[in-house]
Amino acid sequence: MGKNRVRSLRCPTCRRIVLASDAEFPFCSERCRAIDLGKWASGAYVISSPLNDPETDDSNYPNQHAKEQQ
């Protein structure tokens, strides 16, 4: 029969193995969680390319195009 697999990941900050059942998952500790949050707050992490959501993309809006040509 099938074996139960233990889910685990590596902590994104220090790379230690963390089990899914750990309280701080996916981090190994509160310290690593705070370091990660600090990186987001300081701008060290960025999204590399803009999202292209057709519902919020206003690049085809007629007035936008007219303003750019002036």
N, C-alpha and C positions, 0 to 999 in steps of 0.2 A: 504494500500500500504506500501512499505518498507520505513524504516526510514534511513536518512543519518547518518552514523556513523562517529563520529569525531575520527580520528586516533591520538593516543597519546602513548608515552612511558615514562619511567622514565629516568631521566638524569643518565648516567652511573657513574658520579662522586658524585653527592650529593643526588640523588634519588628523586628529585622534578619531578612532572608531567610536561611533555613538549608536546605541541600540534605539529602535523606534519606541521602546517602552520607557526610556529615560525621561525624566521630568523636563529637561532642558532641550529635548530633541527639536531641531536638528543640530543644536549646538551642544558642546560637552559641558559647558558651565555658564553661569550668569556673566562671568567676566568676558568670555568669548562672544556672547550675545551683545554685550555693551560695546565691545570693540567693533563689531559689525555694524551696529546702529550708528556709532560715531563716524564710520567710513561713509555711510549713506548721508549723514547730516553735513559732513564736511565737503561733499561733492567728489570724494575719491571714487565712488561708483557712479557710472553714467550709463544711460541707454544709448547704444552706439548709433542707432538710426531712428528717425522719427517714425511713428506709427502712421499708417495710411488707412484711416477709417473713412470710408466714403460718406458716412453720415455727418462727420465733423470737418471734412475737407472742404474748405471754401475757395480753393484755387480756381475753380471754374465759375465763381460768382461773377456776373457781368460787371458790376461796379468795380470790383477788385482789379479786373483786367484793364478797365478804362483808366483807373488812377495810375497804374503802372506805366501807361503809355504817355502820360502828360509830363 
